Amino acid sequence: MYTLKDFMSLPQLENALVLTEPSDFSHLEINYISVAEPPVEAFVREKELVLSTALGCTDDDDKFFEFVKEIYECHPTALMLCFKPEDKPVPERIISFANELNFPVIRIPWECHFSELIKLAFDGIKLAEDSCRIEYDNLQKKLLNSFLSEMPLETAAVTISETFNASVVI
C-alpha cells in the first residue's frame, strides 16, 4: 500500500507545508494522482491525491471554499495546493473545514512540477503493487507446498495469519 506518508517523504516535497493539523499519514492510501481545477464535478476519485493551482478561486474565498468542499466530497486522500504568490494565505475557513474532517491540505512550492510529482506517485504506487503481488505469490506457493505435503489445515491457517498479521480461524 502506497501512502501519503510515503509520498510526503520524497525529497521533492521537503519544503511542502501541511496546512491542516498534523496527522499520521501512514494510513492514508494513494491509489491515483491527478490535477484538478474548477469545476470538480466527478473527475476526482476516492483515494486519489489531488494537485491543484485552484485556478480562478484564490481571489474569491467563497469560490475557493466551494472548490475545496467539492474536492473533499469525492473522498480523495489529500489536496496539494500550489499557487503564486507563494505567500498568499489559504483562508482560515478552508483550513478549519479540512481540520474538522481530517482532510489533509498541503501547500507545495511553486517550483514543484506537477508532472514530476505525478511520475513519482505512479512509481511509488507501482512499487507498492509489485511488492503486494510478490507477497501474494509467496503465500500461494507456501499454501500449495503445505497442501502437497499433506500438512494439516492449521499449518495453512498459521501461514495466512503470519502473512496478513491477523487472526485466522478454520
Contacts in CASP RR format, 6 or more apart in sequence:
PFRMAT RR
TARGET T0000
AUTHOR 0000-0000-0000
METHOD contacts of the structure
MODEL  1
MYTLKDFMSLPQLENALVLTEPSDFSHLEINYISVAEPPVEAFVREKELV
LSTALGCTDDDDKFFEFVKEIYECHPTALMLCFKPEDKPVPERIISFANE
LNFPVIRIPWECHFSELIKLAFDGIKLAEDSCRIEYDNLQKKLLNSFLSE
MPLETAAVTISETFNASVVI
1 29 0 8 1.000
1 128 0 8 1.000
1 132 0 8 1.000
2 29 0 8 1.000
2 30 0 8 1.000
2 31 0 8 1.000
2 121 0 8 1.000
2 124 0 8 1.000
2 125 0 8 1.000
2 127 0 8 1.000
2 128 0 8 1.000
2 129 0 8 1.000
3 25 0 8 1.000
3 26 0 8 1.000
3 27 0 8 1.000
3 28 0 8 1.000
3 29 0 8 1.000
3 30 0 8 1.000
4 25 0 8 1.000
4 28 0 8 1.000
4 29 0 8 1.000
4 30 0 8 1.000
4 49 0 8 1.000
4 77 0 8 1.000
4 78 0 8 1.000
4 104 0 8 1.000
5 24 0 8 1.000
5 25 0 8 1.000
5 26 0 8 1.000
5 28 0 8 1.000
6 30 0 8 1.000
6 124 0 8 1.000
6 128 0 8 1.000
7 13 0 8 1.000
7 30 0 8 1.000
7 49 0 8 1.000
7 120 0 8 1.000
7 121 0 8 1.000
7 124 0 8 1.000
8 16 0 8 1.000
8 18 0 8 1.000
8 25 0 8 1.000
8 106 0 8 1.000
10 120 0 8 1.000
12 112 0 8 1.000
12 116 0 8 1.000
12 117 0 8 1.000
12 120 0 8 1.000
13 108 0 8 1.000
13 112 0 8 1.000
13 117 0 8 1.000
15 108 0 8 1.000
15 109 0 8 1.000
16 80 0 8 1.000
16 106 0 8 1.000
16 107 0 8 1.000
16 108 0 8 1.000
16 109 0 8 1.000
16 112 0 8 1.000
17 106 0 8 1.000
17 107 0 8 1.000
17 108 0 8 1.000
18 104 0 8 1.000
18 105 0 8 1.000
18 106 0 8 1.000
19 81 0 8 1.000
19 90 0 8 1.000
19 95 0 8 1.000
19 98 0 8 1.000
19 105 0 8 1.000
19 106 0 8 1.000
19 107 0 8 1.000
20 95 0 8 1.000
20 98 0 8 1.000
20 99 0 8 1.000
20 102 0 8 1.000
20 103 0 8 1.000
20 104 0 8 1.000
20 105 0 8 1.000
20 106 0 8 1.000
21 99 0 8 1.000
23 102 0 8 1.000
23 104 0 8 1.000
25 78 0 8 1.000
25 104 0 8 1.000
28 77 0 8 1.000
28 78 0 8 1.000
28 104 0 8 1.000
29 47 0 8 1.000
29 77 0 8 1.000
30 47 0 8 1.000
30 48 0 8 1.000
30 49 0 8 1.000
30 77 0 8 1.000
30 121 0 8 1.000
30 125 0 8 1.000
31 45 0 8 1.000
31 46 0 8 1.000
31 47 0 8 1.000
31 48 0 8 1.000
31 125 0 8 1.000
32 45 0 8 1.000
32 47 0 8 1.000
32 48 0 8 1.000
32 49 0 8 1.000
32 125 0 8 1.000
33 48 0 8 1.000
33 49 0 8 1.000
33 50 0 8 1.000
33 51 0 8 1.000
33 117 0 8 1.000
33 118 0 8 1.000
33 121 0 8 1.000
33 122 0 8 1.000
33 125 0 8 1.000
34 43 0 8 1.000
34 44 0 8 1.000
34 45 0 8 1.000
34 48 0 8 1.000
34 49 0 8 1.000
34 50 0 8 1.000
34 51 0 8 1.000
34 118 0 8 1.000
35 50 0 8 1.000
35 51 0 8 1.000
35 52 0 8 1.000
35 114 0 8 1.000
35 118 0 8 1.000
36 43 0 8 1.000
36 44 0 8 1.000
36 50 0 8 1.000
36 51 0 8 1.000
36 52 0 8 1.000
36 71 0 8 1.000
37 52 0 8 1.000
37 53 0 8 1.000
37 54 0 8 1.000
37 55 0 8 1.000
38 54 0 8 1.000
38 55 0 8 1.000
38 56 0 8 1.000
38 57 0 8 1.000
38 63 0 8 1.000
38 67 0 8 1.000
38 70 0 8 1.000
39 70 0 8 1.000
40 67 0 8 1.000
40 70 0 8 1.000
40 71 0 8 1.000
40 74 0 8 1.000
41 70 0 8 1.000
42 74 0 8 1.000
44 50 0 8 1.000
44 71 0 8 1.000
44 74 0 8 1.000
44 76 0 8 1.000
45 74 0 8 1.000
45 76 0 8 1.000
46 74 0 8 1.000
46 75 0 8 1.000
46 76 0 8 1.000
47 75 0 8 1.000
47 76 0 8 1.000
47 77 0 8 1.000
48 74 0 8 1.000
48 76 0 8 1.000
48 77 0 8 1.000
49 76 0 8 1.000
49 77 0 8 1.000
49 78 0 8 1.000
49 80 0 8 1.000
49 121 0 8 1.000
50 71 0 8 1.000
50 76 0 8 1.000
50 78 0 8 1.000
50 79 0 8 1.000
50 80 0 8 1.000
51 80 0 8 1.000
51 82 0 8 1.000
51 108 0 8 1.000
51 114 0 8 1.000
51 117 0 8 1.000
51 118 0 8 1.000
52 67 0 8 1.000
52 71 0 8 1.000
52 79 0 8 1.000
52 80 0 8 1.000
52 81 0 8 1.000
52 82 0 8 1.000
53 81 0 8 1.000
53 82 0 8 1.000
53 83 0 8 1.000
54 64 0 8 1.000
54 67 0 8 1.000
54 81 0 8 1.000
54 83 0 8 1.000
56 63 0 8 1.000
57 63 0 8 1.000
57 64 0 8 1.000
57 67 0 8 1.000
58 64 0 8 1.000
58 83 0 8 1.000
58 88 0 8 1.000
61 91 0 8 1.000
61 93 0 8 1.000
64 90 0 8 1.000
64 91 0 8 1.000
64 94 0 8 1.000
65 91 0 8 1.000
65 93 0 8 1.000
65 94 0 8 1.000
65 97 0 8 1.000
68 79 0 8 1.000
68 94 0 8 1.000
68 97 0 8 1.000
68 98 0 8 1.000
68 105 0 8 1.000
69 97 0 8 1.000
71 79 0 8 1.000
72 79 0 8 1.000
72 97 0 8 1.000
72 98 0 8 1.000
72 101 0 8 1.000
72 103 0 8 1.000
77 104 0 8 1.000
78 103 0 8 1.000
78 104 0 8 1.000
78 105 0 8 1.000
78 106 0 8 1.000
79 98 0 8 1.000
79 103 0 8 1.000
79 104 0 8 1.000
79 105 0 8 1.000
79 106 0 8 1.000
80 106 0 8 1.000
80 107 0 8 1.000
80 108 0 8 1.000
80 117 0 8 1.000
81 90 0 8 1.000
81 105 0 8 1.000
81 106 0 8 1.000
81 107 0 8 1.000
81 108 0 8 1.000
82 107 0 8 1.000
82 108 0 8 1.000
82 109 0 8 1.000
82 110 0 8 1.000
82 112 0 8 1.000
82 114 0 8 1.000
83 110 0 8 1.000
84 110 0 8 1.000
86 109 0 8 1.000
86 110 0 8 1.000
90 105 0 8 1.000
90 107 0 8 1.000
94 105 0 8 1.000
95 105 0 8 1.000
97 103 0 8 1.000
98 104 0 8 1.000
98 105 0 8 1.000
108 117 0 8 1.000
135 163 0 8 1.000
138 163 0 8 1.000
139 159 0 8 1.000
139 160 0 8 1.000
139 163 0 8 1.000
142 159 0 8 1.000
142 163 0 8 1.000
143 156 0 8 1.000
143 159 0 8 1.000
143 160 0 8 1.000
146 155 0 8 1.000
146 156 0 8 1.000
146 159 0 8 1.000
147 156 0 8 1.000
153 170 0 8 1.000
154 170 0 8 1.000
156 170 0 8 1.000
157 168 0 8 1.000
157 169 0 8 1.000
157 170 0 8 1.000
158 168 0 8 1.000
160 168 0 8 1.000
161 167 0 8 1.000
161 168 0 8 1.000
END
